[in-house]
Amino acid sequence: MAFVAFMSENKSKGKINDYYNKRATYKNRYQLHDTLLLELKNKPVFYYEFGVAGGDMIKKWSSTNKVKESRFVGFDSFEGLPESWEGKKEGHFDQKGDFPDINDSRVRFVKGWFQDSVYKALLDCDFHEQCVYHLDADLFSSTLYVLFQIHAKLKVNDILIFDEFSSHDHEFEALEIFKKCINNKWQFEFIGAVNNYRQVAFILK
Ligand SMILES: C[S@@+](CC[C@H](N)C(=O)[O-])C[C@H]1O[C@@H](n2cnc3c(N)ncnc32)[C@H](O)[C@@H]1O
């Protein structure tokens, strides 16, 4: 299976890789973000998060990286998942349409289904600094859609973080299909993973 091959290929690689972790917990995902932020916290970054919910991760990035040129943009319906996923029902993560409350002028949110909002919103976004794309929509459909929307913006040294990569029919499969469709334009160099490849980061080369 492709996911097993991916795991074994990257077994002894990465700045962080906890495989095999007997105590995988959702909280451990912070370790991957901390590893990235250690290098990026004093640099201007454009952080794009697809799937924001209550905003834990966009808060973490914007409160750790205080560089004035940095920007943090979060995309979400704020109405929860559009489809059921791994035992979670449609509507799970519903925020009743409310944005997270973050008092930082560098942070903004785009509310709507990605399929209706991302294309237009990206026209008004900047990409000249190193971009960090955090793909945390869980679903195959949402992740694949976003990958194709950001495709033309990608550049060397941009970072892609997947939050549920080991849900291999979803985020992993979306990335596999995306890679097949872009003429091998990018090498996705493995930065690291936590929770037995649940959360995974790549840098583009
Ligand atoms: C796991 S939550 C995000 C968690 C968040 N990144 C954090 O760190 O706390 C997934 C989110 O993706 C959003 N989402 C999934 N597919 C979407 C779509 N097609 N359009 C808009 N939002 C979507 C859901 O509304 C949900 O809030």
The ligand as a Gaussian input file, in Angstrom:
#p B3LYP/6-31G(d) Opt

LIG

0 1
 C      -10.074000      19.604000      12.027000
 S      -10.965000      21.086000      11.807000
 C       -9.677000      22.295000      11.806000
 C       -8.874000      22.395000      13.101000
 C       -7.938000      23.560000      13.214000
 N       -6.992000      23.658000      12.120000
 C       -7.179000      23.570000      14.526000
 O       -5.961000      23.539000      14.500000
 O       -7.790000      23.603000      15.576000
 C      -11.466000      20.940000      10.125000
 C      -12.200000      22.150000       9.583000
 O      -12.240000      22.076000       8.166000
 C      -13.399000      22.760000       7.720000
 N      -13.701000      22.329000       6.354000
 C      -13.559000      21.081000       5.829000
 N      -13.902000      21.074000       4.535000
 C      -14.274000      22.349000       4.215000
 C      -14.725000      22.981000       3.010000
 N      -14.875000      22.311000       1.880000
 N      -14.979000      24.301000       3.063000
 C      -14.849000      25.005000       4.210000
 N      -14.425000      24.471000       5.384000
 C      -14.145000      23.151000       5.380000
 C      -14.462000      22.399000       8.751000
 O      -15.446000      23.388000       8.828000
 C      -13.630000      22.281000      10.050000
 O      -13.753000      23.431000      10.845000

